[in-house]
């Protein structure tokens, strides 16, 4: 009965994905990508997350002029994920530290004209990982 009551009232606790304990949002200034084949990086995107927090998922968005020929990645200090479009959500960086900053990386295709990439934003959902020492059972 309690479960039905919570479902009927739209409890915010039920709206969060399982295991997500928080999130942070960051925005970066526009980036001009002008040389084909040469990577251009955004400023670091980060915010405070509790020590030990791990990425659960990342949502992103950015805008380019129509027809721009640019490839984009979202990078953590440990690895990068190529982005499938101007906005999306992925769990490809899950398990990495949520306390580390992210940045966008852009590259123009050969023969492409310079482009201004704007509206750079990420939302990082993170979870707190339990300390393995705290999970020991009595008698061990």
LOLO-734472 format. One record per residue: residue number from 1; y, x, z of N, C-alpha, C, O in turn. Coordinates in nm, 4 decimals. Example, Ala and Ser with C-alpha at 12.3 -4.5 7.8 and 13.67 -1.06 7.14 Angstrom:
2
(node 1; (-0.5690; 1.3190; 0.7800); (-0.4500; 1.2300; 0.7800); (-0.3300; 1.3200; 0.7800); (-0.3319; 1.4236; 0.8465)),
(node 2; (-0.2250; 1.2850; 0.7080); (-0.1060; 1.3670; 0.7140); (0.0030; 1.2900; 0.7870); (0.1138; 1.3409; 0.8039)),
//
This chain:
140
(node 1; (-0.1190; 0.0814; 0.0000); (0.0000; 0.0000; 0.0000); (0.1257; 0.0860; 0.0000); (0.2209; 0.0579; -0.0729)),
(node 2; (0.1259; 0.1914; 0.0823); (0.2416; 0.2809; 0.0858); (0.2652; 0.3440; -0.0507); (0.3793; 0.3577; -0.0948)),
(node 3; (0.1560; 0.3824; -0.1173); (0.1670; 0.4435; -0.2491); (0.2325; 0.3465; -0.3471); (0.3193; 0.3862; -0.4248)),
(node 4; (0.1917; 0.2205; -0.3439); (0.2513; 0.1204; -0.4325); (0.3983; 0.0993; -0.4009); (0.4797; 0.0825; -0.4918)),
(node 5; (0.4331; 0.0999; -0.2724); (0.5722; 0.0834; -0.2328); (0.6567; 0.1995; -0.2846); (0.7667; 0.1787; -0.3358)),
(node 6; (0.6052; 0.3217; -0.2712); (0.6785; 0.4382; -0.3216); (0.6940; 0.4314; -0.4725); (0.8005; 0.4630; -0.5255)),
(node 7; (0.5891; 0.3908; -0.5417); (0.5946; 0.3796; -0.6866); (0.6964; 0.2733; -0.7285); (0.7728; 0.2943; -0.8228)),
(node 8; (0.6976; 0.1615; -0.6601); (0.7888; 0.0525; -0.6940); (0.9344; 0.0878; -0.6655); (1.0235; 0.0398; -0.7355)),
(node 9; (0.9606; 0.1709; -0.5639); (1.0981; 0.2061; -0.5308); (1.1489; 0.3244; -0.6103); (1.2667; 0.3589; -0.6014)),
(node 10; (1.0607; 0.3882; -0.6890); (1.1053; 0.5009; -0.7705); (1.1396; 0.6222; -0.6869); (1.2412; 0.6873; -0.7111)),
(node 11; (1.0589; 0.6528; -0.5919); (1.0824; 0.7682; -0.5049); (1.1043; 0.8945; -0.5864); (1.0239; 0.9250; -0.6744)),
(node 12; (1.2131; 0.9702; -0.5590); (1.2383; 1.0924; -0.6343); (1.1270; 1.1942; -0.6176); (1.1071; 1.2775; -0.7060)),
(node 13; (1.0546; 1.1901; -0.5083); (0.9455; 1.2850; -0.4880); (0.8377; 1.2659; -0.5940); (0.7697; 1.3620; -0.6300)),
(node 14; (0.8206; 1.1446; -0.6446); (0.7206; 1.1207; -0.7470); (0.7686; 1.1633; -0.8848); (0.6868; 1.1793; -0.9754)),
(node 15; (0.8982; 1.1820; -0.9032); (0.9530; 1.2192; -1.0331); (0.9328; 1.3669; -1.0647); (0.9330; 1.4048; -1.1818)),
(node 16; (0.9156; 1.4505; -0.9638); (0.8998; 1.5933; -0.9872); (0.7578; 1.6256; -1.0309); (0.6629; 1.5633; -0.9832)),
(node 17; (0.7415; 1.7234; -1.1223); (0.6077; 1.7663; -1.1599); (0.5364; 1.8248; -1.0381); (0.6010; 1.8828; -0.9508)),
(node 18; (0.4041; 1.8103; -1.0314); (0.3304; 1.8636; -0.9172); (0.3541; 2.0134; -0.9002); (0.3549; 2.0876; -0.9985)),
(node 19; (0.3730; 2.0575; -0.7780); (0.3870; 2.1996; -0.7480); (0.5259; 2.2560; -0.7673); (0.5483; 2.3727; -0.7352)),
(node 20; (0.6203; 2.1787; -0.8181); (0.7558; 2.2297; -0.8378); (0.8319; 2.2162; -0.7067); (0.8400; 2.1078; -0.6490)),
(node 21; (0.8879; 2.3285; -0.6603); (0.9575; 2.3225; -0.5324); (1.1076; 2.3382; -0.5465); (1.1797; 2.3314; -0.4470)),
(node 22; (1.1558; 2.3590; -0.6666); (1.2989; 2.3718; -0.6861); (1.3309; 2.4089; -0.8298); (1.2417; 2.4238; -0.9133)),
(node 23; (1.4593; 2.4233; -0.8570); (1.5008; 2.4640; -0.9912); (1.6388; 2.5273; -0.9849); (1.7133; 2.5087; -0.8887)),
(node 24; (1.6710; 2.6017; -1.0886); (1.8063; 2.6533; -1.1038); (1.8471; 2.6388; -1.2497); (1.7637; 2.6391; -1.3403)),
(node 25; (1.9775; 2.6262; -1.2695); (2.0354; 2.6097; -1.4023); (2.1370; 2.7209; -1.4238); (2.2135; 2.7542; -1.3333)),
(node 26; (2.1378; 2.7782; -1.5437); (2.2362; 2.8821; -1.5746); (2.2818; 2.8669; -1.7198); (2.2066; 2.8228; -1.8067)),
(node 27; (2.4067; 2.9046; -1.7424); (2.4653; 2.9005; -1.8760); (2.5202; 3.0385; -1.9090); (2.5571; 3.1154; -1.8202)),
(node 28; (2.5247; 3.0684; -2.0387); (2.5783; 3.1964; -2.0840); (2.6845; 3.1715; -2.1900); (2.6867; 3.0675; -2.2558)),
(node 29; (2.7714; 3.2688; -2.2043); (2.8755; 3.2614; -2.3070); (2.8135; 3.2723; -2.4459); (2.7012; 3.3201; -2.4617)),
(node 30; (2.8872; 3.2278; -2.5447); (2.8430; 3.2347; -2.6844); (2.8142; 3.3786; -2.7253); (2.8684; 3.4739; -2.6693)),
(node 31; (2.7270; 3.3908; -2.8250); (2.6869; 3.5219; -2.8765); (2.7092; 3.5218; -3.0268); (2.6686; 3.4280; -3.0953)),
(node 32; (2.7733; 3.6259; -3.0787); (2.7901; 3.6399; -3.2236); (2.6795; 3.7313; -3.2750); (2.6675; 3.8462; -3.2323)),
(node 33; (2.5994; 3.6795; -3.3666); (2.4897; 3.7557; -3.4262); (2.5334; 3.7876; -3.5688); (2.5455; 3.6979; -3.6523)),
(node 34; (2.5572; 3.9167; -3.5965); (2.6227; 3.9523; -3.7219); (2.5430; 4.0443; -3.8137); (2.5700; 4.0485; -3.9337)),
(node 35; (2.4455; 4.1183; -3.7606); (2.3737; 4.2163; -3.8423); (2.2275; 4.1729; -3.8585); (2.1532; 4.1688; -3.7605)),
(node 36; (2.1860; 4.1406; -3.9818); (2.0465; 4.1016; -4.0035); (1.9497; 4.2096; -3.9550); (1.9715; 4.3288; -3.9766)),
(node 37; (1.8420; 4.1650; -3.8889); (1.7404; 4.2580; -3.8420); (1.7718; 4.3267; -3.7096); (1.6857; 4.3958; -3.6550)),
(node 38; (1.8909; 4.3100; -3.6574); (1.9291; 4.3722; -3.5307); (1.9383; 4.2656; -3.4220); (2.0086; 4.1658; -3.4374)),
(node 39; (1.8662; 4.2877; -3.3115); (1.8667; 4.1905; -3.2023); (1.9994; 4.1906; -3.1292); (2.0626; 4.2945; -3.1096)),
(node 40; (2.0397; 4.0703; -3.0893); (2.1607; 4.0518; -3.0093); (2.1198; 3.9721; -2.8858); (2.0523; 3.8697; -2.8967)),
(node 41; (2.1611; 4.0197; -2.7679); (2.1209; 3.9597; -2.6409); (2.2372; 3.8848; -2.5762); (2.3530; 3.9244; -2.5889)),
(node 42; (2.2045; 3.7768; -2.5072); (2.3043; 3.7055; -2.4282); (2.3217; 3.7781; -2.2963); (2.2453; 3.8685; -2.2626)),
(node 43; (2.4231; 3.7373; -2.2226); (2.4368; 3.7876; -2.0865); (2.3195; 3.7337; -2.0052); (2.2539; 3.6379; -2.0460)),
(node 44; (2.2937; 3.7947; -1.8914); (2.1839; 3.7516; -1.8049); (2.2101; 3.6116; -1.7508); (2.3232; 3.5766; -1.7170)),
(node 45; (2.1041; 3.5327; -1.7434); (2.1098; 3.3980; -1.6872); (2.0210; 3.3975; -1.5639); (1.9007; 3.4219; -1.5728)),
(node 46; (2.0804; 3.3699; -1.4500); (2.0014; 3.3681; -1.3279); (2.0749; 3.2956; -1.2177); (2.1943; 3.2674; -1.2278)),
(node 47; (2.0024; 3.2663; -1.1137); (2.0580; 3.2023; -0.9955); (1.9644; 3.2305; -0.8796); (1.8542; 3.2821; -0.8979)),
(node 48; (2.0088; 3.1966; -0.7626); (1.9292; 3.2227; -0.6435); (1.8038; 3.1354; -0.6423); (1.8098; 3.0145; -0.6648)),
(node 49; (1.6917; 3.1991; -0.6159); (1.5649; 3.1303; -0.5937); (1.5028; 3.1960; -0.4716); (1.5276; 3.3139; -0.4464)),
(node 50; (1.4238; 3.1235; -0.3963); (1.3629; 3.1815; -0.2765); (1.2734; 3.3006; -0.3110); (1.2103; 3.3028; -0.4167)),
(node 51; (1.2682; 3.3980; -0.2227); (1.1809; 3.5134; -0.2430); (1.0384; 3.4638; -0.2636); (0.9912; 3.3762; -0.1910)),
(node 52; (0.9717; 3.5189; -0.3605); (0.8342; 3.4806; -0.3887); (0.8188; 3.3620; -0.4809); (0.7066; 3.3271; -0.5177)),
(node 53; (0.9300; 3.2979; -0.5199); (0.9214; 3.1822; -0.6096); (0.8767; 3.2279; -0.7483); (0.9182; 3.3329; -0.7971)),
(node 54; (0.7917; 3.1472; -0.8102); (0.7421; 3.1770; -0.9438); (0.7848; 3.0671; -1.0414); (0.7952; 2.9500; -1.0049)),
(node 55; (0.8090; 3.1073; -1.1652); (0.8455; 3.0130; -1.2700); (0.7305; 2.9141; -1.2903); (0.6149; 2.9547; -1.3023)),
(node 56; (0.7621; 2.7858; -1.2941); (0.6650; 2.6814; -1.3293); (0.6854; 2.6438; -1.4763); (0.5891; 2.6342; -1.5524)),
(node 57; (0.8113; 2.6228; -1.5155); (0.8444; 2.5924; -1.6541); (0.9912; 2.6270; -1.6783); (1.0701; 2.6409; -1.5848)),
(node 58; (1.0248; 2.6404; -1.8042); (1.1625; 2.6704; -1.8435); (1.2024; 2.5754; -1.9558); (1.1286; 2.5568; -2.0525)),
(node 59; (1.3196; 2.5163; -1.9415); (1.3794; 2.4360; -2.0480); (1.5007; 2.5131; -2.0988); (1.5675; 2.5816; -2.0214)),
(node 60; (1.5291; 2.5025; -2.2270); (1.6405; 2.5762; -2.2844); (1.7113; 2.4912; -2.3885); (1.6592; 2.3910; -2.4374)),
(node 61; (1.8326; 2.5358; -2.4202); (1.9045; 2.4800; -2.5335); (2.0110; 2.5786; -2.5788); (2.0642; 2.6561; -2.4994)),
(node 62; (2.0408; 2.5741; -2.7080); (2.1496; 2.6501; -2.7676); (2.1839; 2.5820; -2.8993); (2.1046; 2.5028; -2.9502)),
(node 63; (2.3002; 2.6115; -2.9548); (2.3390; 2.5513; -3.0822); (2.3818; 2.6598; -3.1805); (2.4369; 2.7631; -3.1425)),
(node 64; (2.3547; 2.6330; -3.3073); (2.3992; 2.7188; -3.4169); (2.4573; 2.6277; -3.5246); (2.4291; 2.5079; -3.5260)),
(node 65; (2.5371; 2.6825; -3.6134); (2.5863; 2.6008; -3.7252); (2.4685; 2.5531; -3.8111); (2.3652; 2.6198; -3.8160)),
(node 66; (2.4830; 2.4390; -3.8786); (2.3759; 2.3892; -3.9657); (2.3345; 2.4944; -4.0693); (2.4188; 2.5600; -4.1304)),
(node 67; (2.2038; 2.5087; -4.0873); (2.1519; 2.6017; -4.1876); (2.1460; 2.7469; -4.1439); (2.1061; 2.8324; -4.2230)),
(node 68; (2.1842; 2.7778; -4.0211); (2.1811; 2.9174; -3.9740); (2.0374; 2.9691; -3.9746); (1.9444; 2.8990; -3.9349)),
(node 69; (2.0214; 3.0932; -4.0205); (1.8897; 3.1562; -4.0257); (1.8775; 3.2552; -3.9104); (1.8971; 3.3755; -3.9277)),
(node 70; (1.8446; 3.2024; -3.7917); (1.8358; 3.2870; -3.6731); (1.7039; 3.2590; -3.5999); (1.6625; 3.1441; -3.5849)),
(node 71; (1.6406; 3.3651; -3.5558); (1.5205; 3.3543; -3.4743); (1.5628; 3.3785; -3.3303); (1.6464; 3.4648; -3.3035)),
(node 72; (1.5047; 3.3019; -3.2369); (1.5458; 3.3112; -3.0965); (1.4255; 3.3316; -3.0055); (1.3155; 3.2833; -3.0322)),
(node 73; (1.4500; 3.4043; -2.8977); (1.3522; 3.4255; -2.7919); (1.4212; 3.4010; -2.6585); (1.5432; 3.4128; -2.6475)),
(node 74; (1.3426; 3.3670; -2.5581); (1.3891; 3.3624; -2.4207); (1.3105; 3.4704; -2.3485); (1.1874; 3.4716; -2.3511)),
(node 75; (1.3832; 3.5616; -2.2836); (1.3187; 3.6795; -2.2265); (1.3327; 3.6887; -2.0755); (1.4390; 3.6629; -2.0190)),
(node 76; (1.2238; 3.7257; -2.0128); (1.2126; 3.7603; -1.8711); (1.1939; 3.9125; -1.8739); (1.1480; 3.9649; -1.9754)),
(node 77; (1.2271; 3.9850; -1.7677); (1.2066; 4.1302; -1.7712); (1.0628; 4.1726; -1.8053); (1.0412; 4.2848; -1.8509)),
(node 78; (0.9649; 4.0843; -1.7838); (0.8254; 4.1209; -1.8116); (0.7780; 4.0833; -1.9515); (0.6874; 4.1478; -2.0043)),
(node 79; (0.8366; 3.9809; -2.0128); (0.7956; 3.9428; -2.1485); (0.8931; 3.8399; -2.2072); (0.9733; 3.7790; -2.1364)),
(node 80; (0.8825; 3.8233; -2.3396); (0.9657; 3.7272; -2.4116); (0.8789; 3.6186; -2.4731); (0.7607; 3.6392; -2.5006)),
(node 81; (0.9397; 3.5030; -2.4941); (0.8753; 3.3901; -2.5591); (0.9603; 3.3516; -2.6787); (1.0792; 3.3236; -2.6632)),
(node 82; (0.9014; 3.3497; -2.7988); (0.9763; 3.3031; -2.9150); (0.9958; 3.1527; -2.9025); (0.9036; 3.0801; -2.8654)),
(node 83; (1.1159; 3.1065; -2.9335); (1.1502; 2.9660; -2.9180); (1.1267; 2.8912; -3.0485); (1.1599; 2.9398; -3.1567)),
(node 84; (1.0689; 2.7722; -3.0364); (1.0339; 2.6913; -3.1534); (1.1528; 2.6132; -3.2081); (1.1463; 2.5629; -3.3203)),
(node 85; (1.2609; 2.6020; -3.1319); (1.3754; 2.5252; -3.1779); (1.4951; 2.5439; -3.0880); (1.4921; 2.6227; -2.9935)),
(node 86; (1.6005; 2.4706; -3.1182); (1.7261; 2.4824; -3.0440); (1.7178; 2.4300; -2.9014); (1.8012; 2.4644; -2.8177)),
(node 87; (1.6191; 2.3480; -2.8734); (1.5979; 2.2999; -2.7370); (1.4500; 2.2752; -2.7186); (1.3771; 2.2475; -2.8139)),
(node 88; (1.4067; 2.2858; -2.5930); (1.2658; 2.2624; -2.5654); (1.2311; 2.2950; -2.4218); (1.3175; 2.3247; -2.3392)),
(node 89; (1.1031; 2.2885; -2.3951); (1.0501; 2.3169; -2.2616); (0.9177; 2.3877; -2.2798); (0.8409; 2.3537; -2.3697)),
(node 90; (0.8901; 2.4863; -2.1950); (0.7673; 2.5627; -2.2078); (0.7197; 2.6131; -2.0720); (0.7981; 2.6279; -1.9782)),
(node 91; (0.5910; 2.6386; -2.0639); (0.5313; 2.6999; -1.9462); (0.4839; 2.8420; -1.9788); (0.4072; 2.9001; -1.9020)),
(node 92; (0.5282; 2.8983; -2.0905); (0.4840; 3.0309; -2.1334); (0.5242; 3.1419; -2.0356); (0.4586; 3.2459; -2.0312)),
(node 93; (0.6290; 3.1221; -1.9586); (0.6722; 3.2232; -1.8613); (0.6248; 3.1886; -1.7199); (0.6655; 3.2527; -1.6230)),
(node 94; (0.5392; 3.0877; -1.7083); (0.4884; 3.0453; -1.5772); (0.4187; 3.1606; -1.5064); (0.3477; 3.2402; -1.5678)),
(node 95; (0.4409; 3.1671; -1.3761); (0.3789; 3.2704; -1.2933); (0.4638; 3.3943; -1.2749); (0.4361; 3.4759; -1.1870)),
(node 96; (0.5684; 3.4098; -1.3579); (0.6580; 3.5238; -1.3431); (0.7596; 3.4938; -1.2325); (0.7799; 3.3780; -1.1961)),
(node 97; (0.8222; 3.5969; -1.1805); (0.9182; 3.5802; -1.0720); (1.0375; 3.4959; -1.1161); (1.0999; 3.5237; -1.2185)),
(node 98; (1.0684; 3.3925; -1.0377); (1.1837; 3.3069; -1.0661); (1.3126; 3.3673; -1.0128); (1.4202; 3.3118; -1.0347)),
(node 99; (1.3036; 3.4798; -0.9436); (1.4234; 3.5464; -0.8918); (1.4822; 3.6440; -0.9934); (1.5932; 3.6935; -0.9739)),
(node 100; (1.4100; 3.6723; -1.1005); (1.4573; 3.7639; -1.2049); (1.5421; 3.6880; -1.3064); (1.5133; 3.5720; -1.3359)),
(node 101; (1.6467; 3.7517; -1.3606); (1.7289; 3.6833; -1.4610); (1.6568; 3.6744; -1.5959); (1.5700; 3.7556; -1.6277)),
(node 102; (1.6951; 3.5744; -1.6729); (1.6466; 3.5580; -1.8090); (1.7612; 3.5896; -1.9042); (1.8769; 3.5950; -1.8624)),
(node 103; (1.7302; 3.6102; -2.0313); (1.8348; 3.6194; -2.1328); (1.7786; 3.5726; -2.2666); (1.6581; 3.5785; -2.2913)),
(node 104; (1.8686; 3.5263; -2.3514); (1.8325; 3.4894; -2.4871); (1.8391; 3.6142; -2.5739); (1.9178; 3.7053; -2.5481)),
(node 105; (1.7556; 3.6170; -2.6768); (1.7586; 3.7239; -2.7771); (1.7594; 3.6551; -2.9131); (1.6797; 3.5649; -2.9386)),
(node 106; (1.8503; 3.6986; -3.0002); (1.8646; 3.6377; -3.1321); (1.8578; 3.7450; -3.2400); (1.8982; 3.8594; -3.2190)),
(node 107; (1.8050; 3.7049; -3.3578); (1.7995; 3.7959; -3.4723); (1.8223; 3.7155; -3.6002); (1.7613; 3.6106; -3.6208)),
(node 108; (1.9101; 3.7657; -3.6846); (1.9344; 3.7042; -3.8153); (1.8245; 3.7458; -3.9124); (1.7710; 3.8564; -3.9054)),
(node 109; (1.7925; 3.6539; -4.0030); (1.7002; 3.6881; -4.1104); (1.7702; 3.7762; -4.2135); (1.8932; 3.7801; -4.2185)),
(node 110; (1.6927; 3.8469; -4.2957); (1.7493; 3.9330; -4.3989); (1.8361; 3.8507; -4.4941); (1.7951; 3.7450; -4.5421)),
(node 111; (1.9554; 3.9007; -4.5201); (2.0484; 3.8339; -4.6100); (2.1233; 3.7171; -4.5482); (2.2035; 3.6526; -4.6157)),
(node 112; (2.0983; 3.6886; -4.4205); (2.1663; 3.5765; -4.3549); (2.3105; 3.6134; -4.3221); (2.3431; 3.7301; -4.3004)),
(node 113; (2.3938; 3.5141; -4.3189); (2.5347; 3.5331; -4.2842); (2.5509; 3.5352; -4.1324); (2.4711; 3.4743; -4.0611)),
(node 114; (2.6535; 3.6049; -4.0821); (2.6796; 3.6067; -3.9376); (2.6925; 3.4657; -3.8812); (2.7359; 3.3735; -3.9503)),
(node 115; (2.6541; 3.4503; -3.7548); (2.6518; 3.3190; -3.6926); (2.6937; 3.3290; -3.5463); (2.6658; 3.4280; -3.4786)),
(node 116; (2.7607; 3.2254; -3.4995); (2.7984; 3.2140; -3.3583); (2.6977; 3.1203; -3.2920); (2.6824; 3.0056; -3.3338)),
(node 117; (2.6292; 3.1692; -3.1885); (2.5335; 3.0872; -3.1136); (2.6031; 3.0473; -2.9840); (2.6513; 3.1329; -2.9098)),
(node 118; (2.6080; 2.9180; -2.9573); (2.6804; 2.8700; -2.8391); (2.5947; 2.7722; -2.7591); (2.4816; 2.7412; -2.7968)),
(node 119; (2.6505; 2.7246; -2.6485); (2.5810; 2.6259; -2.5662); (2.4529; 2.6768; -2.5032); (2.3599; 2.5990; -2.4819)),
(node 120; (2.4456; 2.8067; -2.4726); (2.3249; 2.8659; -2.4170); (2.3033; 2.8189; -2.2726); (2.3892; 2.8372; -2.1864)),
(node 121; (2.1881; 2.7589; -2.2487); (2.1580; 2.7077; -2.1147); (2.0077; 2.7133; -2.0898); (1.9278; 2.6889; -2.1802)),
(node 122; (1.9703; 2.7456; -1.9660); (1.8309; 2.7387; -1.9236); (1.8226; 2.6610; -1.7923); (1.9148; 2.6630; -1.7108)),
(node 123; (1.7114; 2.5935; -1.7745); (1.6765; 2.5291; -1.6483); (1.5391; 2.5831; -1.6110); (1.4424; 2.5647; -1.6849)),
(node 124; (1.5310; 2.6488; -1.4977); (1.4054; 2.7072; -1.4518); (1.3532; 2.6251; -1.3344); (1.4163; 2.6190; -1.2289)),
(node 125; (1.2380; 2.5622; -1.3535); (1.1681; 2.4946; -1.2446); (1.0771; 2.5996; -1.1819); (1.0055; 2.6709; -1.2522)),
(node 126; (1.0802; 2.6083; -1.0501); (0.9969; 2.7095; -0.9840); (0.9204; 2.6492; -0.8681); (0.9532; 2.5420; -0.8174)),
(node 127; (0.8177; 2.7214; -0.8281); (0.7368; 2.6787; -0.7139); (0.7241; 2.7966; -0.6188); (0.7278; 2.9129; -0.6590)),
(node 128; (0.7093; 2.7637; -0.4950); (0.6911; 2.8657; -0.3920); (0.5420; 2.8927; -0.3803); (0.4624; 2.8006; -0.3622)),
(node 129; (0.5058; 3.0170; -0.3904); (0.3655; 3.0550; -0.3799); (0.3352; 3.0854; -0.2343); (0.4068; 3.1615; -0.1692)),
(node 130; (0.2290; 3.0255; -0.1842); (0.1912; 3.0468; -0.0454); (0.1495; 3.1917; -0.0225); (0.0874; 3.2536; -0.1089)),
(node 131; (0.1833; 3.2442; 0.0918); (0.1447; 3.3799; 0.1282); (-0.0056; 3.3821; 0.1531); (-0.0539; 3.3091; 0.2397)),
(node 132; (-0.0827; 3.4658; 0.0777); (-0.2263; 3.4674; 0.0954); (-0.2695; 3.5017; 0.2388); (-0.3754; 3.4574; 0.2832)),
(node 133; (-0.1890; 3.5795; 0.3110); (-0.2217; 3.6154; 0.4493); (-0.2153; 3.4926; 0.5401); (-0.2878; 3.4834; 0.6392)),
(node 134; (-0.1268; 3.3978; 0.5045); (-0.1107; 3.2768; 0.5871); (-0.2248; 3.1784; 0.5654); (-0.2398; 3.0836; 0.6425)),
(node 135; (-0.3068; 3.1995; 0.4600); (-0.4146; 3.1071; 0.4296); (-0.5477; 3.1474; 0.4935); (-0.6483; 3.0795; 0.4731)),
(node 136; (-0.5499; 3.2538; 0.5686); (-0.6750; 3.2948; 0.6325); (-0.7191; 3.1887; 0.7327); (-0.6367; 3.1273; 0.8004)),
(node 137; (-0.8475; 3.1687; 0.7411); (-0.8996; 3.0722; 0.8366); (-0.9278; 3.1405; 0.9695); (-0.9399; 3.2629; 0.9764)),
(node 138; (-0.9381; 3.0609; 1.0739); (-0.9652; 3.1130; 1.2057); (-1.1023; 3.1800; 1.2048); (-1.1987; 3.1257; 1.1509)),
(node 139; (-1.1098; 3.2977; 1.2645); (-1.2364; 3.3695; 1.2743); (-1.2518; 3.4768; 1.1690); (-1.3526; 3.5475; 1.1694)),
(node 140; (-1.1556; 3.4923; 1.0780); (-1.1658; 3.5968; 0.9769); (-1.0906; 3.7201; 1.0187); (-1.0883; 3.8189; 0.9453)),
//
